[in-house]
Amino acid sequence: MNFKLEHLLIELELYLQKPEVRASRGELERLISDDFMEFTATGCRFGKAEVLARLPDERAPYIETSHFEVRELKAGLCQVFYRAKLKKAGNNITSFSMRSSIWRNHQEVWQMVFHQGTPCKPF
């Protein structure tokens, strides 16, 4: 795995977690693929339209991430794994999950095509 590519994909993952990015419809449009699909930690399924409809108006949670791993599935397609501690705005409950995202290079821009958060025991 190319270190520069690995670093870029981790940075993109962290960038999408920033409150100002989550609130930016333009940035979400650019970084989320039209065929995006997400399975949430609560078992819901969302596509890009649902993400664009809900995320910009949602109060961003506090997210702490660690243990990143990146693997190249094939040229222009990579998977990012990591652990996440999440605390929703206005709530003192911390949830823990294992996260996985698939990123695809589309016209020189890396876009997320899949994301899943699976609940796990506290770490």
N, C-alpha and C positions, 0 to 999 in steps of 0.2 A: 504494500500500500504506500502510495506517495504521501510523504509527511505533509506537504503543502496542501494537498487535497483533503487529507484527514483534518487538518487544522481548519480549513475553510468550512467544511461541513459541520464541525462542532460549533464554530462561530455563528453559522446560519441558524443552527438549532437554538442557541442561546439568544440570538437576535430576535427570533420569533416569540420568545418568552417575555421580551421587554414590554411594559405597559403601553408605551407610546407606539410601538409597532403593532401590537394587538389592536390598538384603537385606529390604526391607519388602514382604511380600505384599500388604498393604492398599494401599499407594501404587501398586504395580504394577497391582493390580486396578482402581484408580480411573483411572489414566492410560493404560492400554493397552486399546484397544477389544476387545470380544468377537470381532470378525471380523479381528483383527490378523494380519498375515503379515510374516515377515522372511526375506530372503535374506541369508545371512551372507557374509563375505569368503572363507570356505572353501567356499562353494557349497552349504551346507545350507539347508533351508527349515524354518521354525518357525512355529507358531501360538501363540496366547496360552497354551494349556495347557502347551506345552513350555517357554515362557519362565518361567511360574510354577513349574514343576517344577524347573527348573535354576538360575535366576538367584539366588534368595534364599540358596542354599547355596554358591554359587560365590564364590571370592575375587575381589573386584573388581579389574580391571586399572587401571593408571594411564592416563588418557586426556587428551591435550592436543589441543584443538580450535582451529580458526582459519578465517578466510575464510567467515563465515556469509552466506548469502543466503536470503531468504524471498520466495516468490511466492504470490499468492492465485490459486488455480485457479478458484474460484467462491465465493460467499458461504458462509462456514462450513467451507471446505476449503482448506488451505494446504500448501505444500511447503517444507521446510527443507533446504538444501544446506550442506555444510561439509567441511573437511579434518580428518582425525583421525590422530594418532600414538598408537599403543597399545602398551603394554608390559604383558604378562601378569604376574601376581604370581608371583614365584620364577623369572622368566625375564629374561635381559638382552637379548633380541631385541626390537627395535622394528619394528612393522609400520606401514605407511602405507596410508591408504584415503581414498576419496572417499565421503561418506555422504549419504544422502537419506532423509528421513522425510516422511510425509504425516500431517497432523493434521486432525481433524474436530471441530467443535463439536457436542457431543451433550448436550442438556439442560443448557446453560450451562457445561459442562466440556469443555475441549479434551482429546481423546484421540488417541494415536498409532494409526493404522490400518495403516501400512506402514513398514518400514525396510529399507534395503539398504546394505551396506558393500561397496565394490568396491576390491580391492587396486590400488595404483598405485605408481609410482616414488617414492622418497624426495623430500621437499620440505623 
